[in-house]
Structure formats: C-alpha cells, structure tokens
Amino acid sequence: MNQHLMEIMARQIIGELPEDERQLYEYIIEMEDSLAAQSSTSDQFMTLLVKHSPHQQASDRFGLSFEKTMVKMKQIEMKIDDQLEEKMKRVKWTDVSAEVLGSKSNRSGNTMIFHVDM
C-alpha cells in the first residue's frame, strides 16, 4: 500500500475521532514528533521522552491519571489501526491512464494514472 495514501487515510480517521480522543492523541503525537525532531539518535530520543514525558504532560493537561492516559492512548491507537486496516481492505485502484492521457501511442514514457476509491 502506498505510504502517502495510508497517511491520508490515517489523518481522516484521526479527524473523525471524538473531540476528547482526537485532542489527547494529537497532543501526545505532536509532543513526540517535536522530541524526535530534536533528536539525532534513538537513544537521544528515548532520553528526551523520559525527561519530558508527553504522556505525563497530557495527563496534567487533560486532568487524567497517568495510567488512564496510557490506557486511553492505547485504545485510541488500536481504534485508528483497526479503522485503517478496514479502509485498506476496501481501497480499489482503477487505472484511468487511457481516459486521462489518451491512447498508449499518445503517451510518453511509462506514466500511469490511477483513481483511488476509498
């Protein structure tokens, strides 16, 4: 499956989450992404995760216990994964090269155009 298409579908799923779940998920992911951008190695990233603890900061921000935040985040991630898997099963790629580019003799190179039904 095309990585770009998977990212599009994941963003769509995240956007459709209930507001409280979406806010918690996005808060933690944005903090983790920020820490990853500051890191040049995986060890440095892990050190920053321990030091800044995105899950603990989310717990404080959203008024949840650390354990509740961890459980809720895991449930959200599982929901996203399950919905993404279902969407991937339903994706249909249709070659529309001939319709868009005309006959094969009029096309240059090996360009192909697909329509994606989700």
C-alpha positions in Angstrom: 0.0 0.0 0.0 1.2 3.5 -0.8 2.6 5.2 2.3 1.2 8.6 1.3 -2.3 7.1 0.9 -2.0 5.4 4.3 -1.1 8.8 5.9 -4.1 10.4 4.2 -6.4 7.7 5.4 -5.0 7.9 9.0 -5.4 11.7 9.1 -9.0 11.2 8.0 -9.6 8.7 10.8 -8.0 10.9 13.4 -10.1 13.8 12.2 -13.2 11.8 12.8 -12.4 10.7 16.3 -14.5 12.1 19.2 -13.1 15.5 20.2 -11.6 14.4 23.5 -9.8 11.4 21.9 -8.6 13.5 19.0 -7.2 16.2 21.3 -5.4 13.7 23.5 -3.9 11.8 20.6 -2.8 14.9 18.7 -1.3 16.5 21.9 0.9 13.4 22.6 1.8 12.8 19.0 2.8 16.4 18.4 5.0 16.3 21.5 6.6 13.1 20.5 7.2 14.4 17.0 8.8 17.6 18.4 11.1 15.5 20.6 12.0 13.3 17.6 12.9 16.3 15.5 15.3 17.5 18.3 17.0 14.1 18.4 19.8 12.8 16.2 19.7 9.2 17.6 17.2 6.9 19.0 19.0 6.9 22.4 18.7 10.7 22.5 15.0 10.5 21.6 14.4 8.0 24.4 16.2 10.3 26.9 14.0 13.2 25.8 10.9 11.1 26.1 11.8 10.2 29.7 12.8 13.8 30.6 9.7 15.4 29.0 7.2 12.6 29.4 4.5 13.5 26.8 2.0 11.1 28.5 2.5 12.7 31.9 2.1 16.2 30.4 -1.1 15.1 28.7 -2.3 13.7 32.0 -1.8 17.0 33.7 -3.3 19.0 30.8 -6.4 16.8 30.4 -7.0 16.1 34.1 -6.4 12.3 33.9 -4.2 10.0 35.8 -1.1 8.8 34.1 -2.5 5.2 34.0 -5.8 6.4 32.5 -3.9 8.4 29.9 -1.8 5.4 28.9 -4.8 3.2 28.6 -6.8 5.7 26.7 -4.0 6.4 24.3 -3.5 2.7 23.7 -7.3 2.4 23.0 -7.2 5.3 20.6 -4.2 3.8 18.7 -5.9 0.5 18.4 -9.1 2.2 17.1 -7.0 4.0 14.5 -5.2 0.9 13.5 -8.4 -1.2 13.2 -10.1 1.5 11.1 -7.0 1.9 8.9 -6.9 -1.8 8.3 -10.6 -1.8 7.3 -10.1 1.1 4.9 -7.1 -0.5 3.3 -9.1 -3.6 2.6 -11.7 -1.5 0.8 -9.3 0.6 -1.3 -9.7 0.0 -5.0 -7.2 1.2 -7.5 -8.5 1.8 -11.0 -6.2 2.5 -13.9 -7.5 5.6 -15.7 -4.4 6.3 -17.8 -6.1 5.8 -21.1 -9.0 8.0 -20.2 -6.8 10.8 -18.9 -3.7 10.6 -21.2 -5.4 9.2 -24.3 -4.2 6.2 -26.3 -1.0 4.5 -25.5 0.6 5.8 -28.7 0.0 9.4 -27.5 1.6 8.9 -24.1 5.3 9.4 -23.4 7.2 7.2 -21.0 5.5 4.8 -18.7 3.2 7.2 -17.0 0.1 5.7 -15.4 -2.7 7.4 -13.6 -4.9 5.7 -11.0 -8.1 6.6 -9.4 -8.3 5.5 -5.8 -11.7 4.6 -4.3 -11.7 4.6 -0.5 
